[in-house]
Amino acid sequence: MKYRIDLPRVGRFFSVPCSAVDKYIKTADADYFKVLMCLLCADSDIADEQEIAERCGFKNISTAADGILFWKNCGVISAETVGESAPKQAEPTSAPIMPKHETPAAPVCVTDAVNPMKNTAAAKSIMRYSNKEIMEKVKKNAELKTLFDQAERIFGRLINGSETAGLLNLYEYYGYDVPSILMLIDFCVSIGKPRIAYIETVAKDWFSRGICTYAQVESEIAEQEKQHDVNVRFARVLGIEGKLTKKQEEMFAEWNSWGFSADMVDLAGERCRENKNKTSVSYINGILKRWKESGIATPEDVERQEIARRRQIEQEKPSYDLDRWQQMADNFDPNTLGFEEDDDI
């Protein structure tokens, strides 16, 4: 459907650079466009981060600062700090936890750095840089430029300040090389979890388990992709929607290690619903465990076992001919037992 648009010529107007729309409408963060609108609508050429943040409804002033720096780096606006309000770069409370090598030959690995998963104080001392500092690092390090450019390609959009800082953290603090980080991003995007917080969480877990080289990362992702496929198949046959719980994921991994296919999980789910009238992953786990202990691996095995059980029950069940018993009762004559009939009885 098409629309004819007309703006009432009442009130104030301001112009928007076409480059902001032509180049960045699909990829720029929505908050950054809010910042741009505030900048263009302002009556003064002095922009205050606090005022912009309040006007846009941002919880953090840093979002406004990131937006200004973003449009500056894109060439849409020019900006420079003025007066005493110029932001000062905060000094880190502690030095970055990195091994001191004069000529580092390889990325930092577990054996060379403090394990952040075992040292809470160390985890809090991760360096965080301002956008200006990050841009300076990019100018001096071609690998970082490659990292950010390729990350944007994988995400399919421009990355914001917090994402840039998070990727830099993986590169500098945890010591992952650029190919490993890009492979991690691609994996997280492929499973529908493209948030930088999730990406950092995965990287921290890997680092704590000694997974830090490219080969190790590649192997771990291959295993996780297999398990993700298993989770999807098992969840589908059991009718589970939404995010799986950690317990469900652990059970799915165990069922897969036992060698059960989605068909067997589906069959166990049917047996569960027949007995419980609902789907219970714990109950299904008990069924599959019994099947494993009995050497049952296919639907045919299940059918043979159930047929054998029914036959056994039939053999053990007492044989009663109700029609014959009724006939005997109807023809019963107490005189045949040697008793005489007594009218008083």
Secondary structure, 3 states (H helix, E strand, C coil): CCCCCCCCCCCCCCCCCHHHHHHHCCCCCHHHHHHHHHHHHCCCCCCCHHHHHHHHCCCCHHHHHHHHHHHHHCCCCCCCCCHHHCCCCCCCCCCCCCCCCCCCCCCCCHHHCCCCCCCHHHHHCCCCCCHHHHHHHHHHCHHHHHHHHHHHHHHCCCCCHHHHHHHHHHHHCCCCCHHHHHHHHHHHHHCCCCCHHHHHHHHHHHHHCCCCCHHHHHHHHHHHHHHHHHHHHHHHHHCCCCCCCHHHHHHHHHHHHCCCCHHHHHHHHHHHHHHHCCCCHHHHHHHHHHHHHCCCCCHHHHHHHHHHHHHHHHHHCCCCCHHHHHHHHHCCCHHHHCCCCCCCC
